[in-house]
Amino acid sequence: MRLFAADALLPTGWARDVMLDIDANGSLTSVRPQSSARNAEVVRGSLVPGVPNLHSHAFQRAIAGRTGRASAQGDSFWTWRNAMYAFLDRVDADAFGAIAAQAYVEMLEAGYTSVAEFHYVHHDPAGRPYSNPAELALRVIDAAARAGIGLTLLPVFYAHAGFGGAPPSTGQRRFVTDPASFARLHERGAIAARESGSVVGVAPHSLRAVTPDELAAIVALARAGAPVHIHAAEQTKEVDDCISWSGRRPVEWLLDNAGVDARWCVVHATSSIRSSSCARSNTRSGFAIDAATCSRRTHGRSDNRCSRRRLQEARKRSRNRSARSRPQSAPTSSSSMRTIRRSPASRSTT
């Protein structure tokens, strides 16, 4: 098969009149600029590398439109979470897999060609482990394979309802494991994922759901270089609770205690620092995680503001880390067909 694009984004930048040769397995065998469209399917519009979706809870696709409604009691993340718990009471393994497949197909249609699945629903609706503890992880792997999307499987360790090891709630019964049972679940899921050609990492859910000792044990399960994802500073209540527990904000605590490096993906990080003016500046520039470093350096100062020099240093560090850790997403002669798609309309299902 051959595709021809008048404009395509390659590792060297934008190129004109690009021919792509694709073998029977769907892999690119050559990418040739300055070619003719002869004997090729002509792509409408520009051709760009596929977009990775770095944070997905695929089952939540099915609650779109079921939450976010005004009520006398008010509406918030926490009321949304209760609605999500109630929805999971009715989702068995077959439905779970079907929902994931639908979500992944829609991601592909929107131009997302790979997905990092932050997978934390492990047990049946009653909270009992399946005979294969990785049953729902296998459904995720199968859904990704059927849809044709690249998968990074991130089994999630979730043990507590709040900081300091608070016992889990009834609504969290499908998520909860202990370190030993999670290690077995992770091993079973990892074997199946690698056999399917997927990437496998690990995901301690959040500092409110994992104690420091558990965090260290779970991160140790990941192979060298494997991705580590974690929620942090998702809501202001979480930030306040973390300060009460540790004296630090969640991102600050992670930077100081967890050995965060290039393989980590800190998800959300929306309330990382105390100064709203600095937070807005960093968020606009796309360096929210470095705002925590900036805050850490100014901890205790009465004005709670980052200097221009320190903000510039934080931005520079972020750019340098991104350059070192950015995956090769543009097409090469050995890339999978999934790595390049037509430019999509922007739509996300995470």
C-alpha positions as CSV (number, residue, x, y, z in Angstrom):
1,M,0.0,0.0,0.0
2,R,1.1,3.5,-0.7
3,L,0.0,6.9,0.7
4,F,0.8,10.3,-0.7
5,A,0.6,13.5,1.2
6,A,1.2,17.0,-0.2
7,D,2.4,18.0,3.2
8,A,3.8,15.8,6.0
9,L,5.6,16.4,9.3
10,L,8.8,14.4,9.4
11,P,11.7,14.3,11.9
12,T,13.4,17.0,9.9
13,G,10.3,19.2,9.8
14,W,7.6,19.8,7.3
15,A,8.1,18.2,3.9
16,R,6.3,18.4,0.5
17,D,5.0,15.6,-1.7
18,V,5.7,12.7,0.7
19,M,5.2,9.1,-0.3
20,L,4.8,6.4,2.4
21,D,5.2,2.7,1.6
22,I,3.3,0.3,3.9
23,D,3.8,-3.4,4.1
24,A,1.2,-6.1,4.6
25,N,1.7,-5.9,8.4
26,G,0.8,-2.3,8.4
27,S,4.3,-1.0,9.1
28,L,6.0,1.8,7.2
29,T,8.9,0.6,5.1
30,S,9.9,3.9,3.6
31,V,9.1,7.6,3.7
32,R,10.2,9.6,0.7
33,P,9.8,13.4,0.3
34,Q,9.6,15.0,-3.1
35,S,7.8,12.1,-4.7
36,S,4.9,11.9,-7.2
37,A,1.4,10.7,-6.3
38,R,1.5,8.0,-9.0
39,N,0.0,4.6,-7.8
40,A,-0.8,5.9,-4.4
41,E,-3.8,6.8,-2.3
42,V,-3.8,10.6,-1.9
43,V,-4.3,11.8,1.7
44,R,-6.6,14.8,2.2
45,G,-4.9,17.4,4.3
46,S,-1.6,17.4,6.1
47,L,-0.1,14.2,7.5
48,V,1.3,14.3,11.0
49,P,2.5,11.8,13.6
50,G,-0.2,10.2,15.7
51,V,-0.9,11.8,19.1
52,P,-0.2,9.7,22.3
53,N,-3.0,9.9,25.0
54,L,-0.9,9.9,28.2
55,H,-3.8,9.4,30.7
56,S,-6.9,7.3,30.2
57,H,-9.5,5.6,32.3
58,A,-11.3,3.9,29.4
59,F,-14.3,2.7,31.4
60,Q,-15.2,6.3,32.2
61,R,-16.2,6.7,28.5
62,A,-19.6,5.2,29.5
63,I,-20.4,7.8,32.1
64,A,-20.2,10.7,29.7
65,G,-23.5,12.7,30.2
66,R,-24.4,10.9,33.4
67,T,-22.6,13.3,35.7
68,G,-22.0,17.0,36.2
69,R,-25.6,17.9,36.9
70,A,-26.6,20.7,39.2
71,S,-28.2,19.7,42.5
72,A,-29.3,21.3,45.8
73,Q,-26.2,19.7,47.4
74,G,-23.9,21.2,44.8
75,D,-21.6,19.5,42.3
76,S,-17.9,18.9,42.5
77,F,-15.2,16.4,41.7
78,W,-16.2,14.4,44.8
79,T,-19.9,14.1,43.8
80,W,-18.7,13.1,40.3
81,R,-16.6,10.4,42.0
82,N,-19.6,9.1,43.9
83,A,-21.5,8.8,40.6
84,M,-18.6,7.0,39.1
85,Y,-18.5,4.5,42.0
86,A,-22.3,3.9,41.6
87,F,-21.9,3.3,37.8
88,L,-19.2,0.6,38.5
89,D,-21.7,-1.4,40.5
90,R,-23.3,-2.4,37.2
91,V,-20.3,-3.1,35.0
92,D,-19.1,-6.7,34.6
93,A,-16.0,-7.9,32.8
94,D,-17.7,-8.2,29.4
95,A,-19.1,-4.6,29.6
96,F,-15.8,-3.3,30.8
97,G,-14.0,-4.7,27.8
98,A,-16.6,-3.5,25.4
99,I,-16.5,0.1,26.8
100,A,-12.7,0.1,26.5
101,A,-12.8,-1.0,22.9
102,Q,-15.3,1.7,22.1
103,A,-13.2,4.4,23.8
104,Y,-10.1,3.2,21.9
105,V,-11.8,3.3,18.6
106,E,-13.0,6.8,19.2
107,M,-9.4,7.8,20.2
108,L,-8.1,6.5,16.9
109,E,-10.8,8.4,15.0
110,A,-9.6,11.6,16.8
111,G,-6.0,11.0,15.9
112,Y,-4.7,9.3,19.1
113,T,-2.6,6.3,18.0
114,S,-1.4,5.1,21.4
115,V,-2.8,5.3,24.9
116,A,-1.5,5.0,28.5
117,E,-4.2,3.2,30.4
118,F,-4.3,4.1,34.1
119,H,-6.0,0.9,35.0
120,Y,-7.4,0.7,38.5
121,V,-10.6,-1.4,38.4
122,H,-9.4,-4.9,39.3
123,H,-12.2,-6.8,41.0
124,D,-15.7,-7.9,40.2
125,P,-18.7,-5.6,41.2
126,A,-18.8,-7.1,44.6
127,G,-15.1,-6.4,45.2
128,R,-14.0,-10.0,44.9
129,P,-10.8,-10.8,42.9
130,Y,-11.4,-12.7,39.7
131,S,-9.9,-16.2,39.4
132,N,-7.2,-14.5,37.3
133,P,-6.5,-11.4,39.3
134,A,-5.5,-9.6,36.1
135,E,-8.8,-10.4,34.3
136,L,-9.8,-6.8,33.7
137,A,-6.3,-5.9,32.6
138,L,-6.6,-8.7,30.0
139,R,-9.8,-7.1,28.8
140,V,-8.0,-3.8,28.4
141,I,-5.2,-5.5,26.4
142,D,-7.7,-7.3,24.2
143,A,-9.7,-4.0,23.6
144,A,-6.6,-2.2,22.5
145,A,-5.6,-5.0,20.2
146,R,-9.1,-5.2,18.6
147,A,-9.2,-1.4,18.1
148,G,-5.6,-1.3,16.8
149,I,-4.3,1.3,19.2
150,G,-0.8,1.1,20.8
151,L,-1.1,0.4,24.5
152,T,1.0,1.3,27.6
153,L,-0.7,-0.7,30.4
154,L,-0.4,0.9,33.8
155,P,-1.8,-1.3,36.6
156,V,-2.8,0.9,39.5
157,F,-2.1,0.2,43.1
158,Y,-4.9,1.6,45.3
159,A,-5.1,0.8,49.0
160,H,-6.5,3.7,51.0
161,A,-9.2,6.4,51.1
162,G,-7.0,9.2,52.4
163,F,-3.6,10.2,53.6
164,G,-1.9,8.3,56.4
165,G,-3.4,5.0,55.4
166,A,-7.1,5.7,55.9
167,P,-9.2,2.6,55.3
168,P,-10.8,2.4,51.9
169,S,-14.5,3.1,51.4
170,T,-17.1,0.6,50.1
171,G,-17.2,2.5,46.8
172,Q,-13.5,1.7,46.3
173,R,-13.9,-2.1,46.7
174,R,-13.1,-2.9,43.1
175,F,-9.8,-1.0,43.2
176,V,-8.2,-2.1,46.5
177,T,-5.3,-4.5,46.8
178,D,-2.4,-5.0,49.1
179,P,1.3,-5.0,47.9
180,A,1.5,-8.8,47.7
181,S,-1.7,-9.3,45.7
182,F,-0.9,-6.4,43.5
183,A,2.5,-7.8,42.7
184,R,0.7,-11.0,41.5
185,L,-1.8,-9.0,39.5
186,H,0.9,-6.9,37.9
187,E,3.0,-9.9,37.0
188,R,0.0,-11.7,35.3
189,G,-1.0,-8.5,33.4
190,A,2.6,-7.7,32.4
191,I,3.1,-11.1,30.8
192,A,0.0,-10.8,28.7
193,A,0.8,-7.2,27.8
194,R,4.3,-7.9,26.6
195,E,3.1,-10.9,24.6
196,S,0.8,-8.5,22.8
197,G,3.6,-6.0,22.1
198,S,2.4,-3.5,24.7
199,V,4.5,-1.4,27.1
200,V,4.0,-2.1,30.8
201,G,4.6,0.3,33.6
202,V,3.2,0.8,37.1
203,A,0.9,3.4,38.7
204,P,0.6,4.1,42.4
205,H,-2.7,5.9,42.3
206,S,-2.0,8.9,44.5
207,L,-0.4,9.9,47.8
208,R,-3.9,9.8,49.3
209,A,-4.3,6.1,48.2
210,V,-0.8,4.9,48.9
211,T,1.5,5.2,51.9
212,P,5.2,6.1,51.5
213,D,6.3,2.5,52.2
214,E,3.8,1.1,49.7
215,L,4.8,3.7,47.1
216,A,8.4,2.6,47.3
217,A,7.4,-1.1,47.0
218,I,5.1,-0.5,44.0
219,V,7.6,1.6,42.1
220,A,10.2,-1.2,42.6
221,L,8.0,-3.6,40.6
222,A,8.6,-1.6,37.4
223,R,11.5,-2.8,35.2
224,A,14.3,-0.4,34.6
225,G,13.2,2.4,32.4
226,A,9.5,1.5,32.6
227,P,7.0,4.3,33.1
228,V,5.7,5.3,36.5
229,H,2.4,7.3,36.6
230,I,0.7,8.9,39.6
231,H,-2.1,11.3,40.3
232,A,-1.1,14.4,42.3
233,A,-2.7,17.7,43.3
234,E,-5.9,16.9,41.4
235,Q,-8.1,18.9,43.8
236,T,-7.5,21.6,46.3
237,K,-8.9,19.4,49.0
238,E,-6.3,16.8,48.2
239,V,-3.6,19.5,48.5
240,D,-5.0,20.7,51.9
241,D,-5.1,17.2,53.2
242,C,-1.6,16.5,52.0
243,I,-0.3,19.6,53.8
244,S,-2.1,18.5,57.0
245,W,-0.5,15.1,56.7
246,S,3.1,16.0,55.6
247,G,3.5,19.7,55.7
248,R,4.1,19.6,51.9
249,R,2.0,19.8,48.8
250,P,1.7,16.5,46.9
251,V,4.1,17.4,44.0
252,E,6.5,18.9,46.5
253,W,6.4,15.7,48.6
254,L,7.0,13.6,45.5
255,L,10.0,15.7,44.3
256,D,11.5,15.6,47.8
257,N,10.9,11.9,48.7
258,A,10.0,9.7,45.7
259,G,13.0,10.0,43.4
260,V,11.0,11.4,40.5
261,D,12.9,11.3,37.3
262,A,12.3,11.2,33.5
263,R,10.3,8.0,33.6
264,W,7.6,9.5,35.9
265,C,4.4,11.1,34.6
266,V,2.8,13.2,37.4
267,V,-0.8,13.5,36.3
268,H,-2.9,16.7,37.0
269,A,-0.5,18.7,39.2
270,T,-3.0,21.6,38.9
271,S,-2.5,23.0,42.4
272,S,1.2,22.6,42.7
273,I,2.3,25.9,44.3
274,R,0.9,28.4,46.7
275,S,1.1,31.5,44.6
276,S,-1.8,31.7,42.1
277,S,0.0,34.3,40.0
278,C,3.0,32.0,39.6
279,A,0.7,29.0,38.9
280,R,-1.1,30.9,36.2
281,S,2.2,31.9,34.6
282,N,3.5,28.3,34.6
283,T,0.2,26.8,33.4
284,R,0.0,29.1,30.4
285,S,3.6,28.1,29.5
286,G,3.0,24.4,30.0
287,F,5.4,23.9,32.9
288,A,3.0,23.2,35.8
289,I,5.2,20.5,37.4
290,D,8.2,22.9,37.5
291,A,6.1,25.3,39.4
292,A,6.4,23.0,42.4
293,T,10.2,23.2,42.2
294,C,9.8,27.0,42.1
295,S,7.6,26.9,45.1
296,R,9.9,24.6,47.0
297,R,12.8,27.1,46.5
298,T,10.7,30.0,47.8
299,H,9.1,28.0,50.7
300,G,8.7,30.3,53.7
301,R,9.0,33.6,51.9
302,S,6.3,36.1,52.8
303,D,5.5,37.1,49.3
304,N,5.0,33.6,47.9
305,R,6.1,34.7,44.5
306,C,8.7,33.2,42.1
307,S,11.3,35.5,40.8
308,R,11.6,35.9,37.1
309,R,15.0,34.3,37.1
310,R,13.8,31.2,39.0
311,L,10.8,30.8,36.8
312,Q,13.1,30.9,33.7
313,E,15.3,28.3,35.3
314,A,12.3,26.0,35.9
315,R,11.2,26.4,32.4
316,K,14.7,25.7,31.0
317,R,14.9,22.5,33.1
318,S,11.5,21.4,31.8
319,R,12.6,21.9,28.2
320,N,15.8,20.0,28.8
321,R,14.0,17.1,30.4
322,S,11.4,17.0,27.6
323,A,14.2,16.9,25.0
324,R,15.9,14.0,26.7
325,S,12.7,12.0,27.3
326,R,10.6,12.8,24.3
327,P,9.8,9.6,22.3
328,Q,10.5,9.5,18.6
329,S,7.0,10.1,17.3
330,A,7.6,11.1,13.7
331,P,7.6,8.4,11.1
332,T,10.7,6.4,10.2
333,S,11.3,3.4,8.0
334,S,10.7,1.0,10.9
335,S,7.7,2.8,12.5
336,S,4.3,1.2,12.9
337,M,1.5,2.4,10.7
338,R,-0.1,3.6,13.9
339,T,2.5,6.3,14.3
340,I,1.1,8.5,11.6
341,R,-2.4,9.6,10.9
342,R,-4.3,12.3,9.2
343,S,-4.6,15.5,11.2
344,P,-7.7,15.0,13.4
345,A,-10.4,17.2,14.8
346,S,-9.5,17.7,18.4
347,R,-11.5,15.3,20.6
348,S,-10.6,13.4,23.7
349,T,-12.3,10.7,25.7
350,T,-10.2,10.6,28.8
